[in-house]
Amino acid sequence: LRASSASGDQTLNERVVVGCLSTSALNCRVVPGSLKQIDAGNGQVFGVNSADEIYTLYSGVWTKVPGSLKHVSVGPAGVWGVSAGDYILNLQRGDWVVVRGLLKQVDAGGSVFPAGVNSNDDIYCLPAEGSWINIQGKLKYYSCGSYSCWGVNSADNIYIMKVQSLTDPFFSLWEQIDGALSMIEVSTDGKVYGVNSNGDLFERYFCVSSINPAGTKWRQLPLYQRIKHVSYDGGHLWLITLDNSILDCTDDLN
């Protein structure tokens, strides 16, 4: 693993799993800018900084988006965010539209609907037509891909919901997964990454697929900095460090 910046490359000992194979092929570079949270999906990258200003990556340059959000998410369900007051907003034709309800974190990675959690750790999803539906359980962070949803609760316990019907989230089951994470992200293609309370980065690996969405076990990815947020899309693993630096990691085989 190599991290590159204007001051030169930093080499790290690391191995990453690609599909069901293991290879030393992950390269990271420091991206100019400062963000506290980042999300990638559908070939787009959005993020917010410590002042709740919104940015998107356009032609390799961070471009400011009007508005103010503490958390933003982009994916098949569109671009969604939540404000400092937990108001929910959806980007429609370049304008933020307020959607009824309150959430502290939202995720747009599901194929059909956005989902999220509120200040009481209640879990919700929004079908294509209708109102927010409460999903049984309690989570502080929730993320969905095309065939599974993952979340962590206030005790950092990890759960997976193997979705049987993307339009009926009640037709699914929670299963606890080993380990402890403070946040977790699932890519549209099902890859799962998470960060623990110590800032360590983990990947769920060994043949994660629609047949086996839970994978087999966690693999820690040692880094020279502590991480607080992670997102993955299109071969790019985006990381936010504790000092709000941005890392873009790519696999040489992708």
Stockholm file with secondary structure:
# STOCKHOLM 1.0

chainA/1-254         LRASSASGDQTLNERVVVGCLSTSALNCRVVPGSLKQIDAGNGQVFGVNSADEIYTLYSGVWTKVPGSLKHVSVGPAGVWGVSAGDYILNLQRGDWVVVRGLLKQVDAGGSVFPAGVNSNDDIYCLPAEGSWINIQGKLKYYSCGSYSCWGVNSADNIYIMKVQSLTDPFFSLWEQIDGALSMIEVSTDGKVYGVNSNGDLFERYFCVSSINPAGTKWRQLPLYQRIKHVSYDGGHLWLITLDNSILDCTDDLN
#=GR chainA/1-254 SS CEEEETTEEEECCCCEEETTEEESCEEEEEESSCCSEEEEETTEEEEECTTCEEEEEETTEEEEEEEECSEEEEETTEEEEECTTCEEEEEETTEEEEEEEECSEEECCSSSCCEEECTTCEEEECCSSSCCEEEEEECSEEEECSSCEEEECTTCEEEEEEESCTTCTTSEEEEEEEEECSEEEECTTCCEEEECTTCCEEEEESSCSSSSTTCSEEEEECCSSCEEEEEEETTEEEEEETTCCEEEEEETTC
#=GC SS_cons         CEEEETTEEEECCCCEEETTEEESCEEEEEESSCCSEEEEETTEEEEECTTCEEEEEETTEEEEEEEECSEEEEETTEEEEECTTCEEEEEETTEEEEEEEECSEEECCSSSCCEEECTTCEEEECCSSSCCEEEEEECSEEEECSSCEEEECTTCEEEEEEESCTTCTTSEEEEEEEEECSEEEECTTCCEEEECTTCCEEEEESSCSSSSTTCSEEEEECCSSCEEEEEEETTEEEEEETTCCEEEEEETTC
//
